[in-house]
Amino acid sequence: MSSKFWPAFLLLTLFLGPAVAQTPPARPVAAKAASPYPTVPAGSGYRFGPAPAWVKPLPAAGAAADQPAAPGAKARREPLVDIQVQLAARSATASYMHLQRVALDSSTLREVSEPQISFNPAYQQLVIHQLGVIRDGRREDRLKDARIELMRREQMLERQMIDGVRTALVVISDVRVGDVVDLAYTVAGENPIFEGRYAALLHVASDAPIDRLHLRIEGPPQRKLQVKGIATDLVPERFEEGGRQVLRLVREHVAPIVDEDATPPWFKVYPALHVSEYAGWGEVDRWAQGLFAPEPLQPALAERVAVIKAEGGAPEQQVAAALRFVQDEVRYFSVSLGESSHRPKAPSRTLAERLGDCKDKVMLLDALLAGLGVEARPTLVSMQRNRGLVNFLPSHDAFDHVISRVQLGEQVYFLDPTINGQGLTLDKRGYYPYGAGLVVGGGNEGPVAIAPPAFAVDALSYRQDWDLSDLKRPARLATSFKASGLAAERWRALFAQAGTDRLAEAIGGHYVRAMPGLVSAGSPVLADDRTANEIELRLAFEHPAPGSYARGTLELELPAIELGDALALPPEARRRYPFMLDGPRRMELRIAVTGPQPFKAAPPAPQQVGDRHFSFQSRVENQGGALVAISRYERRGDEVLPADLDGYRERVGRARQLAGSRARLALLDFRDKSLEPEFAAIDLRLAKYRGTRPDALLQILQASEITRLVGLQLLPRLEPGSRLAARVLAERAQAGNTLGDFAGALHDADLALQGNPPPEEAAAALEARGVALVGLARPAEALAAFSSQAQLGSSNAPGAWLGTTHYMLGDYAQAEVALRDNAANVSGEARHFTLLWLYLAAERQGGRGQAAIADEVAGVDSAREEWGGVLLRYLGGALDRDALLKAARAKPEQERLRLAEAYFFIGQQLAAQGRRGEALPWFERTVSTQAVPYREVTLAQWELKRGVNERP
């Protein structure tokens, strides 16, 4: 258990952890004449000694104490957590800790074997009483052999804070998994700034299981202690013992507490008892007023006030000028040693030194504002608890930060002089939601709510501007994001810390990962306007071939990656704690796409989704021929309760679907009258294929003719050798194959491959090349093309073509291997047709055809009427020839195509069985269907050219 869970009362980092051993805890033994404690060099900052006499034995264990606590998520347990606090009659306080911890595996061995004890030597003393290791039920004393290093670890130095805390690092040798590390020590003394009042938050559970937990506070009756359970119903015992009051809590088998990501700070996860001597918030206020007593206006302060007044302007402008001076010209640095942890410096000293922490800067700001005649008061807040501090008892330990409450007329501002880079005016600057705070000297009896004013801005707006108007150059993408108000100040701080180039590279990386192929083009441009409190970053990219191309159109997927954080979901399937929503209040994403042809389609209706946590709106507009998709998000709350999470997830999911944009760009205007002669020529070429009614064959041929026309018109407008040109050529080659123009298809495929296109484009071109070579009766070259396609590893694999070309070459064994491999990677009709060829390859090898597909035939669902399944059942012997031909004629629109396949596989079955003479008429019937788009017609022509007696 780290100090994260056991807050720093008395500035202690408590040594707590999981529990395992059931060995009764060893109690410290009083020193005898011959001291059993090692000698400590002078000035070490700590000493060894016996436990204080006021330490009490543990209460008797319960009936089930011998049973260990339930296992936890961390590989650590705590057999014992014994914390006892002794309050003296006035201010002296001492805390005794007896802690046992055990590592359950090597991942936690280091933290268990190297305990750390933090204390402040300015007002505290550390006494170590005992240190041992319990192994297999036997305790070994390790106090004399332990290595103790006293470190000045200023853990807050990176935040420009020095607090004087020292850490005793105890390094214990030979600690093994399963050993119980047993440590007891006392830290005595307290910060005099608290004027003898006691306040502490004592946690009653950890992130690891605890076998026994004992908390005890003892003090004189006149010290009135208030106690409140935080995230727990536990109530400590109250009783008198020896004329002293005692608060005590004993727990056994304490289950671990599992934290969750994105839990709001105002929600208390780890249960605790809050103990305080303050009777009410009025006492805390009086204590704070003593710390923040104003200083008479000194000459240097008066001079600064005069400078601000000389600049003129309304009171709001003068307040903003004073705030800007303290924020930007007084460096933040905290020296919190002793009383300076809470007592601010005099404003004149802070001004002279030009450095100070939050309390120092607030005192300086308030002094300047007082000189300007403006009412300003320090306000104590908690960054850790936020608005949740109202759930705690009145105490000085409730706060960790101070800001200023400034009132101008009816308007109240809560200003933080420690923030750098804010907007320059009060109406444009960002306002952090501090939640609640105690206004010092405000005459109230508790914290007041602190929320951003209604006019406060916290917004992000993103743009993606795609320019595809010139197809001879890569697509251009200009992105920008503009942050306003609080969001601008957060981004301004990030840019100041990381630098423009580094942040721009990180942001650009998100776009590149979401849209592969995108490359940066030019340097980032950062524009920062503190008067408007806006900051904008502009990036430029290029993409050689975005989207997917098909028949003269580009289909663009434009992900709304910018809205990912706003539409985030908790990682846990089920949560126990609220999920925090802390992104900007408003976000907007505009994606504009300009293509080579104006958009003419009517945009869809606007859509929206939301609940009391957020709202999301999406709409598409046609702005001067450009397609513009606009998404707007507004955060309405700051948390989602566990009971609301299911509905929230569903609505966020719907919003994500609405956020992504899709655009279809027409690269040609098909209504151009100059194309009318081309369409007329297509009609003439297709006249011989027209039957009594339009059917699927004619539709395929028409589509292929149009594809070739598109390629003819589009290629002159493209950069030769570009990725888009390769796509158009590969598509035109495929259309040529479908129309039976194998020579033209081969020419186009070779042109597409000349530019060394990327794998996807190359795979499409190689497939078209292979099919063209099959049509030209050059199977060996076709096999080489399909083999090259397979080696690319793209999503476009050659499928059954490898097996088919092996079959054409008479290599039936290799054909069978390739076909089996393909069958294992495809499904549906593609699998059925692969199995048809597998039958033929196996049939050529000793008549094993039906055996090779028997299992598959048995699994075919005849009720689904899949044509490939019908053919498979025929070859497998489950369907006769008449039934096959009847099924082929069942759908008139598919009759010619299906008959071509039926005739072909009847002929191939006969040929594979050595009955080639009977097969040839069936190949002739295949050709007579004119189903030229199908490979079966091409291969039937090849079979007829080979003659009756020739074998492949």
C-alpha positions, 0 to 999 in steps of 0.5 A: 500500500502506498502513500497514495492510499494512506494520506500523509498525516504527520508527513508519513509514507506508511509502509503497508501491504498485503497479508499472508502469514498467520504468525502472531505479530511480534511485539517490541521488547523494552530495552535492557541494560545492554541495548539490543539496538545498533549504534547510529552515527551522530546526525543520522536523522533517526535512531533505534529504540524501544516502542513507546510505553503508551503503545497498547497490545493488539485486542484479542483476535476474533474467532476466525482470525486464523483464516487469511484475508481473501486474495487481492489483485496485487501480488502482495498481502498485509498480515498486520497493519497496526497504527496507534496515535498518541495525542498529548495535552497540547500539541505534541503528537506521535504515531506508532506503526507496526506493519507486516507485508509479504510478497506473493511473487517476485513482482512485488519483492522489491517494494516489500524488501525495501520499505520507505519511511518519510518524515520531516526532521524540521519538526519530527523525530523517527525512531525505528523499533524493530525489523525482522523477517518471518520465514516458515513460522520463525522470526529472524531479527534483521535490525542490525544487518539492515542498510538504512539510507537517509535520502533528501528526496524532494519528490515534488521538485519537478513541480518546483516544490521543496518540502524538506521531507526526508526518506529513510530507505530500509534495504533488507537482504535475503527476502524471499517470496512468502517471507513476512517483513515485520517493521515497527517505528514511531514518528513524533512531532507535528507541524507547528503551523497547525497550532496543536490541532489534530486532523488525519484521514485514516484508511481502513482498507488497501489495494491489497488484502489485510489480515488484521487492521488496528487503528487507535487514537488516544488523547486527553478528554479535552481534545474533542475529536470528531470522526466521520466515515468516508466511503464506509459505514464503519464507526470506531469504538469510543471509550475511556481508559486510564482517564484518557479518551480512546478511538479504536477500530479493529478489522479482520480479513479486510478485502482489497479495494480495486481502483478503476481508471478515470474515477473522479477525484470527488469520489472516494474509492478507498474507505477511511475515517476522517478525524478532526479536532475542528468543531466547525468550518468557522474554526478552520476559517479563523486559523486560515485568516491568521495565516493570510493576514494582509500586509500594509501596502509597501512602496514596491507594491504601491509602485506596481499598483500605480503602473497598472493604474497608469495603463488605464482601462476598466476595472476588469482590465486592471484585474487582468493586468495584475493577474497577468503580472503575477502569473507570468512575471513571478516564477512559481517555486515552493519552499515548504519547510516547517511553517512555510508549508502553509504560511505565505510570505509577505507580498512585498518579499514575493514581489522582490524575489519574483518567485513564490508558490500558490499561497505566496502568489495569492497574497501578492495578487490580493495585495495588488487588487486591494491597492486597486480597490478590488475585493479579493480573498484567498480561497482554499481548494483541493485539487485531490478532492475537488467538490468532494471536500464537502464530504469531509470534516472541517479540518486543515488537511482538507486543502492542497491549493489556494486561489483567489476569489475576486468580486467586481460588481455582481460578477465573481471570479475565481482566479489562480495566479499559479497558472502560466499562459492564460488568456489576457482578459477575464472574459476569455481566460479559462476557468478550471472547475475547482469544485468547492473551496473555503473563502478565507474571511468570507463569513461562511460556515463551509466551502462554497461551490466553485464552477466556471462562469456561464461565459467561460469557454472550453472548446476545440474545433477541428478541420480536415480539408481534402483537395482531390480536384487535380488527379495528376497530383497526390490528394492534399489534406490540410488539418487544423485544430483550434483550442479556445478558452481553457482548452487553449491554455492546456494546449499552450502549456503542452506546446511550451513544454514539449515544443511545436515540432515534437507535438506536431509530429505526435499529432500527425502520427495519429492521422498517419496511423488512421489513414495509412499512406498519408505523408507529411507535407511541409512544416507545422504552423502554430498561431497563438492569440492570447488576447482571444485566448485561442491557439491553432495548429495547422498541418499539411499532408499528401496521399498518393491514392486515398480510398478505394477505386471502382469504375470511375469513383473513389470511396473515401473513409474519413475517420473522426479520430479527433473525437476519440477522446470525447467519445471514450468509454471505460475499459472495464465491462462493469464498474463500481465507481463513476466514470469521469468526463473531463474533456473540453465542453464543446468539440466540433469536427468539419471534414470538407472534400473537394473532388474533380467533379462537384457533388450533386447528390442530396445530403442525408438528413441530420442525425443526433444522439445524446443523454444528460451526459452529452449530445452529439449531432452530425450533418452533411452539407453541399457547399459549392460542390464540396461535401462538408460533414460536420460533427458537434459534441457537447459535454453536459456532465462530468461523470457517468454513474455506474447505473447509467453506464449501459445506456451511455455505452450504447449512445456513445456507440451510436455517436461513433457510428455517426462521427465517421464520414464516408464520401464517394467522389465521381472522377468523371461526369457520365452525363457529358454529351461527348460520351454519347457516341461511345455508349452507342458503340457499346450497344452495337457490340453487345447486340449479339448477346441480347436474348429475348430478355435482359439477363445477368450475362448482358448486365456483366458485359454492359458493366465491363464495357462501361468500365473499359470506357471509364478507363479510356476517359480517365487515364489521360487525366491521371499522372502516368505511373501513379497508384491511381493510374495502376488501379484504373489500368488493373480494373480495365484489364479485368474488364477486358478479360471479362469481355474476352479481349485477352490481348488488350487485358494483358497490355493493360496489366503490363502497363499497370505493373510498370510503375512498381505499384504497392502490393494491393495494386500489384496483386490486382494487376498480376491477377488480371495478367494471369487470367489474360494469359490463360485466355491466350492459352499460355498457362505456364506464364499464367502460373508464374503471374498467379505465383507472384500474386500469392507471394505479395501477401496482400488481401487479394490472393489468387484463389483457385487460379493457382490450382486451375493453371497447374491443372491445365499444365497436367500437374494434378498433384500440385493442383490438388495441393494448391486447391486444398490450401485455398479451400482452407482459407475461403468460404461460401461459393468461393469454397464450392468452386475451389472444391469443384476443381479439387474433385477434377484434380483428384479424379485425374489421379486414380479416380479419387474425385468423389472421395476427395469431396465426400465430406463436403458434399454431405455438408451442403445444404440443398435447401439454400439453393447455392449454385456452387453447392448444386454443382458440387453435389452433382460431381459428388454423385448426389445429383444426376445430370438431368437434375443438374441441368434442370437446376441450371434452367430454374432461373431465366436471368441466370440460365446462360451463365449456369448452363455454361458452368453445368456443361463445362463441369459435365465435360471436365468430369468425362475428360477426367474419367478418360472419356474425352470424346464424350466430353468435347460436345459438352465443351462445345455447348459451353462455348455456345452459351456465349458466357464469355465473362466466365472462365469456364467458356475460356477453358472450354475453348482451350479444351476444344483447341487441344483436340480429342486425343491430346492430354494436358 
